[in-house]
């Protein structure tokens, strides 16, 4: 305790096999030379680890407790590898799973584990929450990002927690899926059908399930590609937060939808050459418009002209309180065909479709 040790100074490789590194500073220049057995008693207790930590053995495990930190990355490389967060503390190291299956557990009754701002836990299949050593009422606060990255039939599962709170990002990308299970007693962001706080991002061919229907959105929801699936969002009836739909994504809602005055609806239009990708939000009932509309052409470099539908509904009431056109001259876009459809008219010569000065934002008030 209080000492500084260099792992390179030990005679040969180190295997932590049921032992504890207690206090002080541990410098690990070569993560491959510092190894972990399958014992869940392996622990860094009040230790500042300089370097990366790699759990590459099958079922290899280590606890972080009493404010232990790792300056580098924690890689869960061995199948069944486990990172155990024991006691209330903030995780400040990115955790990357490259294993077929791995886990990040929250240990000990009364623990509030926090994923710090700017910190990411990512991989195709990770269980987050379930205790291995000590159970009880345990909570997880995400201020960073939890990312299901890559296709897997199980995906990233948040489970067996008394409380779960997200003020950061939940994301499913590259065919990944992320789910909040019913064994989470209280997901504080989704209460009585109202989603609050944080960002919920679903990429092309990916899936998210927060464990319940979302009737009101007061958070930030992003559907970013074809086949983006968000279980429970089809019940959305009121948008009070930010709703974005991108590229060739299509999403259908089962009833009416109200865009509240404080809300933002962002449509990301992409395409090159003769191709234009306009996402579509399909509302089975009536759409009531009060909020802000953003048409973002940042990823668009086509000369295609025509009438493009981005919002479909059985009927429309009201109108957008303001419209922002990003990435092209706002004068090239009109809404003569209705509030859910825009007309794009490329203009030759110096005016051009893409502004030579770069990407700008222009606000048009109705």
CORQUIPE-V65148 format. One record per residue. N is the residue number from 1. RES is the residue in three letters. PSI is psi in whole degrees, -180 to 180 (999 if undefined). OMEGA is omega as a letter, one per 40 degrees, with the letter a starting at -180 (* if undefined). Layout:
N,RES,PSI,OMEGA  N,RES,PSI,OMEGA
This chain:
1,UNK,130,a  2,UNK,-6,a  3,UNK,165,i  4,UNK,127,a  5,UNK,142,i  6,UNK,119,a  7,UNK,-29,a  8,UNK,-18,a  9,UNK,-9,i  10,UNK,156,i  11,UNK,100,a  12,UNK,-176,i  13,UNK,156,i  14,UNK,136,i  15,UNK,115,i  16,UNK,112,a  17,UNK,78,a  18,UNK,9,a  19,UNK,172,a  20,UNK,133,i  21,UNK,117,a  22,UNK,113,i  23,UNK,173,i  24,UNK,-163,a  25,UNK,132,i  26,UNK,117,i  27,UNK,118,i  28,UNK,98,i  29,UNK,-32,a  30,UNK,101,a  31,UNK,-27,i  32,UNK,-16,a  33,UNK,-3,i  34,UNK,110,a  35,UNK,165,a  36,UNK,135,i  37,UNK,-173,i  38,UNK,4,a  39,UNK,128,i  40,UNK,1,i  41,UNK,-13,i  42,UNK,131,a  43,UNK,142,i  44,UNK,117,a  45,UNK,104,a  46,UNK,35,a  47,UNK,141,i  48,UNK,109,a  49,UNK,122,i  50,UNK,113,a  51,UNK,-174,i  52,UNK,155,i  53,UNK,124,a  54,UNK,120,i  55,UNK,91,a  56,UNK,-3,i  57,UNK,155,i  58,UNK,127,i  59,UNK,17,i  60,UNK,149,a  61,UNK,152,i  62,UNK,141,i  63,UNK,143,i  64,UNK,121,a  65,UNK,161,i  66,UNK,47,i  67,UNK,18,i  68,UNK,142,a  69,UNK,154,i  70,UNK,123,a  71,UNK,-28,a  72,UNK,-147,a  73,UNK,149,i  74,UNK,117,a  75,UNK,125,i  76,UNK,91,a  77,UNK,-30,a  78,UNK,142,i  79,UNK,129,a  80,UNK,9,a  81,UNK,149,a  82,UNK,129,i  83,UNK,124,a  84,UNK,120,i  85,UNK,106,a  86,UNK,113,a  87,UNK,159,a  88,UNK,117,i  89,UNK,171,a  90,UNK,127,i  91,UNK,122,a  92,UNK,8,a  93,UNK,138,i  94,UNK,137,i  95,UNK,122,a  96,UNK,125,i  97,UNK,123,i  98,UNK,10,a  99,UNK,165,i  100,UNK,-36,i  101,UNK,140,i  102,UNK,176,a  103,UNK,152,i  104,UNK,111,a  105,UNK,156,i  106,UNK,121,a  107,UNK,148,i  108,UNK,132,a  109,UNK,133,i  110,UNK,-4,a  111,UNK,137,i  112,UNK,101,i  113,UNK,137,a  114,UNK,130,i  115,UNK,112,a  116,UNK,158,i  117,UNK,135,a  118,UNK,-1,a  119,UNK,141,a  120,UNK,136,i  121,UNK,122,a  122,UNK,152,i  123,UNK,169,a  124,UNK,-31,a  125,UNK,110,i  126,UNK,134,i  127,UNK,129,a  128,UNK,120,i  129,UNK,-57,a  130,UNK,135,a  131,UNK,146,i  132,UNK,-32,a  133,UNK,-50,a  134,UNK,121,a  135,UNK,-150,a  136,UNK,-169,i  137,UNK,113,a  138,UNK,143,a  139,UNK,152,i  140,UNK,130,i  141,UNK,123,i  142,UNK,113,i  143,UNK,-5,a  144,UNK,-122,a  145,UNK,133,i  146,UNK,117,a  147,UNK,121,i  148,UNK,101,a  149,UNK,103,i  150,UNK,146,a  151,UNK,134,i  152,UNK,139,a  153,UNK,-22,i  154,UNK,-47,i  155,UNK,-160,i  156,UNK,124,a  157,UNK,129,i  158,UNK,119,a  159,UNK,162,i  160,UNK,52,i  161,UNK,149,i  162,UNK,-40,a  163,UNK,142,i  164,UNK,129,i  165,UNK,135,i  166,UNK,118,i  167,UNK,6,i  168,UNK,-127,a  169,UNK,131,i  170,UNK,129,a  171,UNK,146,i  172,UNK,120,a  173,UNK,161,i  174,UNK,41,i  175,UNK,8,a  176,UNK,168,i  177,UNK,141,a  178,UNK,139,a  179,UNK,142,i  180,UNK,120,a  181,UNK,163,a  182,UNK,-17,i  183,UNK,-5,i  184,UNK,109,a  185,UNK,-38,a  186,UNK,102,i  187,UNK,101,a  188,UNK,-17,a  189,UNK,-17,a  190,UNK,97,a  191,UNK,126,i  192,UNK,38,i  193,UNK,4,a  194,UNK,121,i  195,UNK,125,a  196,UNK,155,i  197,UNK,141,i  198,UNK,178,i  199,UNK,138,a  200,UNK,106,a  201,UNK,129,i  202,UNK,119,i  203,UNK,-180,a  204,UNK,133,i  205,UNK,17,a  206,UNK,172,a  207,UNK,144,i  208,UNK,140,i  209,UNK,111,a  210,UNK,7,i  211,UNK,10,i  212,UNK,169,i  213,UNK,145,i  214,UNK,106,a  215,UNK,-36,i  216,UNK,130,i  217,UNK,116,i  218,UNK,21,i  219,UNK,-154,i  220,UNK,116,a  221,UNK,132,a  222,UNK,122,i  223,UNK,109,a  224,UNK,29,i  225,UNK,172,a  226,UNK,136,i  227,UNK,10,i  228,UNK,122,a  229,UNK,128,a  230,UNK,98,a  231,UNK,133,i  232,UNK,-17,a  233,UNK,-18,i  234,UNK,-14,i  235,UNK,0,a  236,UNK,127,a  237,UNK,-17,a  238,UNK,128,i  239,UNK,113,i  240,UNK,-9,a  241,UNK,-134,a  242,UNK,128,i  243,UNK,123,a  244,UNK,140,i  245,UNK,135,a  246,UNK,159,i  247,UNK,-128,a  248,UNK,31,i  249,UNK,146,i  250,UNK,135,a  251,UNK,135,a  252,UNK,135,i  253,UNK,146,a  254,UNK,-15,a  255,UNK,-144,i  256,UNK,159,i  257,UNK,129,i  258,UNK,126,i  259,UNK,104,a  260,UNK,163,a  261,UNK,-32,a  262,UNK,3,a  263,UNK,164,i  264,UNK,133,i  265,UNK,115,a  266,UNK,130,i  267,UNK,118,a  268,UNK,113,a  269,UNK,129,i  270,UNK,171,i  271,UNK,152,i  272,UNK,157,i  273,UNK,-127,a  274,UNK,8,a  275,UNK,136,i  276,UNK,131,i  277,UNK,109,i  278,UNK,115,i  279,UNK,160,a  280,UNK,126,i  281,UNK,118,a  282,UNK,113,a  283,UNK,120,a  284,UNK,-33,a  285,UNK,-140,a  286,UNK,146,i  287,UNK,122,i  288,UNK,122,a  289,UNK,123,i  290,UNK,-25,a  291,UNK,-166,a  292,UNK,136,i  293,UNK,134,i  294,UNK,120,i  295,UNK,112,a  296,UNK,111,i  297,UNK,21,a  298,UNK,-37,a  299,UNK,27,a  300,UNK,130,i  301,UNK,34,a  302,UNK,167,i  303,UNK,17,a  304,UNK,138,i  305,UNK,160,i  306,UNK,-167,i  307,UNK,125,a  308,UNK,129,a  309,UNK,125,i  310,UNK,-16,i  311,UNK,122,i  312,UNK,141,i  313,UNK,161,i  314,UNK,-35,i  315,UNK,162,i  316,UNK,145,i  317,UNK,146,i  318,UNK,-165,i  319,UNK,162,i  320,UNK,135,i  321,UNK,-30,i  322,UNK,156,a  323,UNK,128,i  324,UNK,132,i  325,UNK,119,a  326,UNK,137,i  327,UNK,-19,i  328,UNK,170,i  329,UNK,122,a  330,UNK,-23,i  331,UNK,-11,i  332,UNK,-3,a  333,UNK,131,i  334,UNK,170,a  335,UNK,39,a  336,UNK,-26,a  337,UNK,1,i  338,UNK,166,a  339,UNK,-15,i  340,UNK,11,a  341,UNK,137,i  342,UNK,148,i  343,UNK,130,i  344,UNK,121,a  345,UNK,96,i  346,UNK,145,a  347,UNK,131,a  348,UNK,174,i  349,UNK,-153,a  350,UNK,-24,a  351,UNK,-51,i  352,UNK,167,i  353,UNK,-45,i  354,UNK,133,a  355,UNK,130,i  356,UNK,-26,a  357,UNK,-6,i  358,UNK,-166,a  359,UNK,131,a  360,UNK,166,i  361,UNK,132,i  362,UNK,129,a  363,UNK,132,i  364,UNK,125,a  365,UNK,140,a  366,UNK,999,*
